[in-house]
Amino acid sequence: MRPRARTTLADVARLAGVSAVTVSKVLNGKGHISPETQEKVQRAAALLGYVANTAARRLRGGATRILGMVVPELVSPYFAELARAAADAAGRCGYDLGLFTTSRDPQRERERIQSLLGGMADGLLLVVPVGASEFLSTLEQSQVPIVLINYFGGATHLPVVRGENYEGTVALLHHLLALGHRRIGFIGGAEHSGQAKERYRAYREVMRAAGLWDETLVQPGDFTRRKGLEGARALLGRPSPPTAIFAGSDLMAFGVMEAAQERGLQVPADISIAGFDDSPLASLVPPGLTTVAHPIADIAEAAVRLLLEAIEGKSVRDQLLEFPSRLVVRGSTAPPKTPLP
């Protein structure tokens, strides 16, 4: 079988219905080309997989005016909002955002990253990397600027922008303890997530400090509604169930609410429920979800700003920007019916 011929500038021009000169100007960000023509050219280039040529333009000093963003998934309202905010921030600076998902698969993440580092984008935003610690040295030596978002792995010289997790979880647990809860269940997050590890660490340390640590009140999770439902079913089915459940994400907390409803439990009269993320639905799902908020727009804007500084040749090496989290108390938490001493 004959190997497939490499896509050329002429191929893109033919599909877009314009001249090769126009294609060159659009892809190199030069000249005054109408938005409609630019869109036609960019669509044609994407359809034909004009990646190798993009890399060549970079070697000649050109630019794609595209920022790549790799996220675990978009089912989570948190990641969807983060991507939207990053796209807005990039757009204000004249860049498009190319979004790629990994389904929390380290191998798929590596493939997405390598494609982007091959010239598809001028810079890369890598969100909650699950396997990046295994090849951080490679990422640090990349000629394409990279900014890590919500990274809590090993030491790195790459710039990191993240939301704080530990103190926010501590504040939430102190809120539940102050209400009188002593049996507080916990449903953890995704196995590879540094954020999940930080939230679990805070839960474990607060409960131990209060003399209330009980490993049987901990259930595994993965930040999905289904895992929240399964974990809550297990906790509520115990002979001595918890009076409050803290889920490691809002999406899992919604699953906990579903499990409570299955058992005819009222929230918060019979069971208090709390989450983490302050997703848009948190304030809309009755009775309103108590949660911990990250300033998602600020995180996205800071990450884009750092990436553009790196693209411009400024040094962002070793920079760490950490934004504080904030406890948001709503109607899903209240004192237990019979507070324990």
C-alpha positions in Angstrom: 0.0 0.0 0.0 1.4 3.4 -0.9 1.9 5.8 2.0 -0.5 8.6 2.2 0.9 11.8 0.8 1.6 14.7 3.2 -1.0 17.5 3.0 0.4 20.5 1.3 -0.5 24.2 1.3 -2.0 23.8 -2.1 -4.3 21.1 -0.7 -5.6 23.4 1.9 -6.1 26.2 -0.7 -8.0 23.9 -3.0 -10.4 22.8 -0.3 -10.9 26.3 1.1 -11.4 27.8 -2.4 -8.7 30.4 -2.0 -5.1 30.9 -3.3 -2.1 29.3 -1.6 -0.8 32.9 -0.8 -4.0 33.5 1.1 -3.7 30.3 3.0 -0.1 31.2 3.9 -1.1 34.6 5.2 -4.0 33.2 7.3 -1.9 30.4 8.9 1.0 32.7 9.6 -1.3 35.5 11.0 -0.2 38.0 8.4 -2.0 40.4 6.1 -5.6 41.6 6.3 -7.8 38.6 5.6 -11.6 38.7 6.2 -12.9 36.7 9.2 -15.0 34.5 6.8 -11.9 33.6 4.7 -9.9 32.9 7.8 -12.5 30.6 9.1 -12.7 28.7 5.7 -8.9 28.3 5.7 -8.6 27.2 9.3 -11.5 24.7 8.8 -9.8 23.3 5.7 -6.5 23.0 7.5 -8.1 21.1 10.4 -10.0 18.8 8.1 -6.8 17.9 6.2 -4.7 17.5 9.4 -2.3 20.2 8.4 -0.2 19.6 11.6 3.2 19.0 10.1 3.0 22.2 8.2 2.1 24.1 11.4 5.2 22.7 13.0 7.2 24.0 10.1 5.7 27.4 10.4 6.9 27.4 14.1 10.4 26.5 13.0 10.3 29.5 10.7 9.2 31.7 13.5 5.5 31.7 12.7 2.7 31.3 15.1 -0.6 29.4 15.1 -2.4 31.9 17.4 -3.8 28.7 19.1 -3.5 27.7 22.7 -3.9 24.0 23.4 -5.8 22.9 26.6 -5.8 19.3 27.8 -8.5 18.5 30.4 -9.5 15.1 32.1 -13.1 15.4 30.8 -15.9 17.8 30.3 -18.7 16.0 32.2 -17.6 17.8 35.3 -19.1 21.3 35.5 -15.7 22.5 37.0 -13.7 21.6 34.0 -16.4 22.9 31.6 -16.4 26.2 33.4 -12.5 26.3 33.5 -12.4 25.7 29.7 -15.0 28.4 29.0 -13.1 30.9 31.1 -9.8 30.0 29.5 -11.3 30.4 26.0 -12.7 33.8 27.0 -9.3 34.9 28.3 -7.5 33.6 25.2 -10.0 35.3 22.9 -9.5 38.6 24.5 -5.8 38.3 23.6 -6.4 37.3 20.0 -5.9 33.6 20.5 -8.2 30.6 19.9 -8.4 27.7 22.3 -8.0 24.1 21.1 -9.6 21.8 23.7 -8.6 18.1 24.1 -9.9 15.6 26.7 -8.1 12.5 28.1 -10.9 10.6 30.0 -8.4 10.5 32.9 -6.3 8.0 30.9 -2.5 8.7 31.3 -1.6 7.2 27.9 -4.3 9.2 26.1 -3.0 12.3 28.0 0.5 11.7 26.8 -0.7 11.3 23.2 -2.6 14.6 23.4 0.4 16.4 24.9 2.8 15.1 22.3 0.5 16.1 19.5 0.3 19.6 20.8 4.0 19.8 21.5 4.5 18.8 17.8 3.4 22.2 16.6 -0.4 22.3 16.8 -0.4 25.2 19.3 1.8 28.0 20.4 1.4 27.0 24.1 -0.2 24.3 26.3 -2.5 24.5 29.3 -2.4 21.1 31.0 -5.2 20.7 33.6 -4.9 18.3 36.5 -2.4 16.1 34.7 -2.8 12.5 35.7 0.4 11.0 34.3 2.5 14.1 33.7 4.8 13.4 36.7 6.2 10.4 34.8 7.6 12.6 32.1 8.0 16.0 33.7 11.6 16.3 32.5 10.4 16.0 28.9 7.7 18.7 29.4 10.2 21.0 31.1 12.6 20.7 28.1 9.8 21.4 25.6 10.3 24.3 23.2 6.5 24.9 23.5 5.5 26.9 26.6 3.5 24.9 29.1 1.5 25.9 32.2 0.1 23.4 34.6 -3.3 24.0 36.2 -4.3 22.5 39.5 -1.2 20.4 39.6 -0.2 18.9 43.0 2.4 16.3 41.9 6.1 16.2 42.3 8.5 19.1 42.1 8.6 20.9 38.7 10.2 23.9 37.1 7.0 24.4 35.0 4.7 27.3 36.1 1.7 26.1 38.1 -1.6 27.9 38.6 -4.0 26.2 41.1 -6.8 26.5 43.5 -6.1 25.7 47.2 -7.8 22.5 48.4 -6.5 21.7 51.9 -7.7 24.8 53.8 -11.0 24.8 52.1 -11.7 21.2 53.1 -10.6 22.0 56.7 -13.1 25.0 56.8 -15.9 22.7 55.5 -15.2 20.0 58.1 -15.0 22.6 60.9 -18.4 23.8 59.7 -19.9 20.3 60.0 -18.3 19.7 63.4 -19.6 23.1 64.7 -23.1 22.0 63.7 -22.7 19.0 66.0 -21.8 16.2 63.5 -19.5 13.6 64.7 -19.9 10.8 62.2 -18.9 12.4 58.9 -18.6 10.2 55.9 -16.2 11.0 53.0 -16.3 10.0 49.3 -12.9 10.6 47.7 -12.0 11.7 44.2 -10.2 10.3 41.2 -7.2 8.0 41.9 -4.6 10.1 40.0 -5.9 13.5 41.2 -3.6 15.6 43.3 -6.6 17.6 44.3 -8.4 14.5 45.6 -5.3 13.6 47.7 -5.3 17.1 49.2 -9.0 16.9 50.2 -8.6 13.4 51.7 -5.5 14.5 53.6 -7.4 17.4 55.1 -10.4 15.1 56.0 -8.1 12.5 57.6 -6.1 15.1 59.7 -9.2 17.0 60.9 -11.0 13.9 61.9 -8.0 12.5 63.7 -7.4 15.8 65.5 -11.0 15.7 66.7 -10.6 12.0 67.8 -13.3 11.0 65.3 -11.3 9.1 62.7 -13.1 6.1 61.4 -11.8 4.5 58.2 -15.1 2.7 57.6 -16.7 6.1 56.9 -14.4 6.5 53.8 -15.5 5.5 50.4 -13.6 5.6 47.1 -14.8 7.9 44.3 -13.9 9.4 41.0 -15.6 12.8 41.0 -18.7 11.4 39.1 -22.3 11.4 40.2 -22.4 7.6 39.9 -19.6 7.1 42.4 -21.2 9.6 44.7 -24.4 7.5 44.5 -22.6 4.2 45.1 -20.5 5.6 47.9 -23.5 7.1 49.7 -25.5 3.9 49.4 -22.6 2.0 51.1 -22.3 4.7 53.9 -26.1 5.0 54.5 -26.4 1.2 54.6 -24.1 0.9 57.6 -25.6 -0.1 61.0 -24.5 3.3 62.3 -24.6 5.6 59.3 -23.0 9.0 59.2 -25.1 12.1 59.9 -23.2 14.1 57.3 -21.4 13.2 54.1 -18.7 15.2 52.5 -18.3 14.3 48.8 -15.0 15.3 47.1 -16.9 17.1 44.3 -20.3 18.7 43.7 -21.1 16.1 41.1 -20.6 13.3 43.6 -22.6 15.3 46.1 -25.5 15.3 43.7 -25.2 11.5 43.7 -25.3 11.5 47.5 -28.5 13.5 47.4 -30.0 10.8 45.0 -29.0 8.1 47.5 -30.6 10.0 50.4 -33.8 10.4 48.3 -33.9 6.6 47.7 -34.0 6.0 51.4 -36.6 8.6 52.0 -34.2 10.9 53.9 -34.7 14.6 53.9 -31.8 17.0 53.3 -30.7 18.5 55.7 -33.2 17.3 58.4 -32.0 13.6 58.2 -28.6 13.9 56.5 -26.3 16.8 55.8 -24.5 16.8 52.5 -21.6 18.9 51.2 -19.4 19.0 48.1 -16.5 20.8 46.6 -16.3 23.1 43.5 -19.3 25.4 43.8 -20.5 24.4 40.3 -23.3 26.4 38.7 -25.8 23.7 39.8 -24.8 23.9 43.4 -27.0 26.9 44.1 -29.9 25.6 42.0 -30.4 22.0 43.3 -32.7 22.2 46.3 -32.0 23.0 49.1 -28.8 24.5 47.8 -25.5 22.6 48.2 -23.0 23.6 50.9 -19.6 23.5 49.1 -16.1 25.0 48.7 -15.6 27.4 45.8 -12.5 28.0 43.7 -12.2 31.3 41.7 -12.3 29.4 38.4 -12.3 32.6 36.2 -9.2 33.9 38.1 -7.4 30.6 37.8 -8.0 30.4 34.0 -7.1 34.1 33.4 -3.9 33.8 35.4 -2.9 30.6 33.5 -3.5 32.1 30.1 -1.6 35.3 31.1 1.4 33.2 32.3 1.3 31.1 29.1 1.3 34.2 26.9 4.2 35.7 28.8 6.1 32.5 28.2 5.2 32.7 24.5 6.6 36.2 24.4 9.9 35.0 25.7 9.5 36.1 29.3 10.7 33.7 32.1 7.9 32.1 34.1 10.1 29.2 35.3 9.3 28.0 38.9 6.3 30.3 39.3 3.4 29.0 41.5 0.2 31.0 41.7 -2.2 29.5 44.3 -5.7 31.0 44.7 -7.6 30.6 48.0 -10.7 28.5 48.2 -13.9 29.8 50.0 -16.5 28.0 52.0 -20.0 28.5 50.7 -22.8 27.5 53.2 -26.2 26.8 51.8 -29.2 24.8 52.9 -27.9 21.2 52.6 -26.1 21.3 56.0 -27.8 21.7 59.4 -27.3 20.3 63.0 -28.0 16.5 63.2 -31.2 15.4 64.9 -29.3 14.0 67.9 -25.9 15.7 68.2 -23.3 13.4 69.7 -20.9 14.6 72.4 
